């Protein structure tokens, strides 16, 4: 338990940031799962709409240091491959 007022404030801020990051990471994973579901269903229109949303969220997550930039590049590459592989 922190004894100093500034340390208490940092604990509160840290908890708030942790919750925000967790929510953003969860939203990122959800958008990728929606894209994967659209690809599995074979719905090209829904997949392309979900693709745009997922790539946008991946880029934002990389920009906010939620995920590493190489991880973001790998995710986007795999999403693009899945979309282009649809017939």
GIDA-V686762 format. One record per residue. SS is DSSP state (a for helix, b for strand, c for the rest). PHI is phi in whole degrees, 0 to 359 (999 if undefined). D_LAST is the distance of its C-alpha to the last C-alpha in Angstrom with 2 decimals. Layout:
ss = [SS & SS]
phi = [PHI & PHI]
d_last = [D_LAST & D_LAST]
This chain:
ss = [c & c & c & c & a & a & a & a & a & a & a & a & a & a & a & a & a & a & a & a & a & a & a & a & a & a & a & a & a & a & a & a & a & a & a & a & a & a & a & a & a & c & c & a & a & a & a & a & a & a & a & a & a & a & a & a & a & a & a & a & a & a & a & c & c & c & c & c & a & a & a & a & a & a & a & a & a & a & a & a & a & a & a & a & c & c & c]
phi = [999 & 287 & 262 & 262 & 301 & 294 & 292 & 297 & 297 & 297 & 297 & 297 & 298 & 299 & 296 & 295 & 294 & 298 & 294 & 295 & 296 & 296 & 294 & 294 & 295 & 295 & 297 & 298 & 297 & 297 & 295 & 292 & 294 & 297 & 298 & 300 & 293 & 294 & 293 & 296 & 282 & 81 & 270 & 295 & 294 & 296 & 296 & 290 & 292 & 292 & 298 & 299 & 294 & 294 & 296 & 298 & 291 & 296 & 298 & 296 & 297 & 292 & 293 & 265 & 59 & 284 & 229 & 290 & 297 & 289 & 297 & 297 & 297 & 294 & 298 & 296 & 297 & 292 & 296 & 295 & 300 & 295 & 292 & 289 & 280 & 287 & 243]
d_last = [57.94 & 58.53 & 62.11 & 61.62 & 60.42 & 57.96 & 56.48 & 56.08 & 54.24 & 51.92 & 51.15 & 50.29 & 48.11 & 46.39 & 45.60 & 44.25 & 42.04 & 40.83 & 39.86 & 38.08 & 36.14 & 35.21 & 33.92 & 31.85 & 30.39 & 29.60 & 27.87 & 25.76 & 24.74 & 24.08 & 21.73 & 19.73 & 19.74 & 18.58 & 15.54 & 14.88 & 15.46 & 13.03 & 10.19 & 11.64 & 11.85 & 8.22 & 9.97 & 8.42 & 11.97 & 13.87 & 11.98 & 12.79 & 16.28 & 16.81 & 15.68 & 18.41 & 20.91 & 20.29 & 20.64 & 23.72 & 25.24 & 24.68 & 26.42 & 29.19 & 29.73 & 30.11 & 32.48 & 34.55 & 34.72 & 33.13 & 30.83 & 31.38 & 29.75 & 28.23 & 26.82 & 25.30 & 23.81 & 22.36 & 20.86 & 19.34 & 17.94 & 16.32 & 14.92 & 13.53 & 12.00 & 10.33 & 9.07 & 8.00 & 6.37 & 3.81 & 0.00]
